[in-house]
Amino acid sequence: MYKLANFLLGDRVVVTKARSSSTKFEADKTTPFKHGKLVALALFSVAAVFCTVSDSAAQSAASNQFNGIGRTATAAEVKAWDIDVRPDLKGLPAGSGKVQDGQPIWENKCASCHGTFGESNEVFTPLVGGTTAADVQRGRVASLTDPKQPQRSTLMKVATISSLYDYIYRAMPWNAPRSLTADDTYAVLAYMLNLAEILPDDFELSNKNMAEVQQLMPNRNGMTREHGLWRIGDAPDVKAVACMSNCVETVNITSSLPDYARNAHENLAEQNRGYGPFRGVDTTRPPVAKLPGSDLGRPTQTGSANASQAAIASASTSAPGAPATLMPPAELFKKQNCFACHAASSKLVGPSLAEIAIKYKNQANSETTLTDKVLKGGAGVWGAIPMPAQNQLSAADSLALVKWILATH
């Protein structure tokens, strides 16, 4: 005869079988052994269920930390995201690629931005150049301290081969990041190092010999950890004494965060170090009451389709024939760093001023169209590279720049 026996395991009641007290165990010498096995099996099963339920409860609690938002990432999702490669080469995927296999990849996917030989063009700085065989032996690029060196290439500066692999694999090519396989990345990196005469023509780069190739990097000894940006103890790089004589009496604020972005990422002052050029504004405090240029009539926040059109119309009719800005448009063009993307007569990141003038000069409502595009940004007319919104400009300034471009180019 068996009966149910209840006992507590943690905060749960466990039910198992046990013989009744009237049963004679002496009749069967194997009965205690069988009964012991049964109880042990029951305890093991309950413990397994208890652990499973506990793990599920923990996962459920973690996923419910933000009720109704998201879910716990699966192992496959984490694996697909966790692709970074550290300087000690941890995270490097298995694979290989030959120099000769990297050449067609380079020519099809890389050369348009970085040049046939890694010399790049007027937009991107060179990847290759400025290194010598002596640099490879020494591990420090001599031309970094040469004032006659016209430009610093990537291979002059980078210290770890893992940085190159990691960035190429994650972010390149620019128009299709993550489209290269691990083998493609090894091949194109091998070809890049071959262009710099670091690897021979018949070399095959792989996860097995990356550590050896690291010892050939021209500037492998150019990275130091003895500086304030590496240590988190807020120790500055230099020991300087502040000059407290002939101080400037007033400080002019030349830029500020717009209201919609001021506290979008919490207090910026807590996210920057206490020294250096970027210290972060305390976004928990309200901004100063009045900033230079705040009376120039900034356009209404994006969202009202007619707001910027009304501002443009107001700017064009409020003072006919008079300059719409406090400074000449050519100076305003330079002050706003427009020349970083637009050259006068040749294509840079965006179209040249001459191309813009030719395309829009004889179109109806061209001034209104271009002024609105300057304020709101846009993409697709001149290629895939987008133009960001220039909402720091007033509508009057934007109109003045457009008129200047159409009239003088």
Secondary structure, 3 states (H helix, E strand, C coil): CEEEEEEEECCEEEEEEEECCCCCHHHCCCHHHHHHHHHHHHHHHHHHHHHHHHHHHHHHHHHCCCCCCCCCCCHHHHHHHCCCCCCCCCCCCCCEEEHHHHHHHHHHHHHHHHCCCCCCCCCCCCCCCCCCHHHHHHCCCHHHHCCCCCCCCHHHHCCCHHHHHHHHHHHCCCCCCCCCCHHHHHHHHHHHHHHCCCCCCCCEEECCCHHHHHCCCCCCCCCCCCCCCCCCCCCCCCCCCCCCCCCCCCCCCCCCCCHHHCCCCCCHHHHCCCCCCCCCCCCCCCCCCCCCCCCCCCCCCCCCHHHHHHHHHHHHHCCCCCCCCCCCHHHHHHHCCHHHCCCCCCCCCCCCHHHHHHHHCCCCCHHHHHHHHHHHCECCCCCCCCECCCCCCCHHHHHHHHHHHHHHC
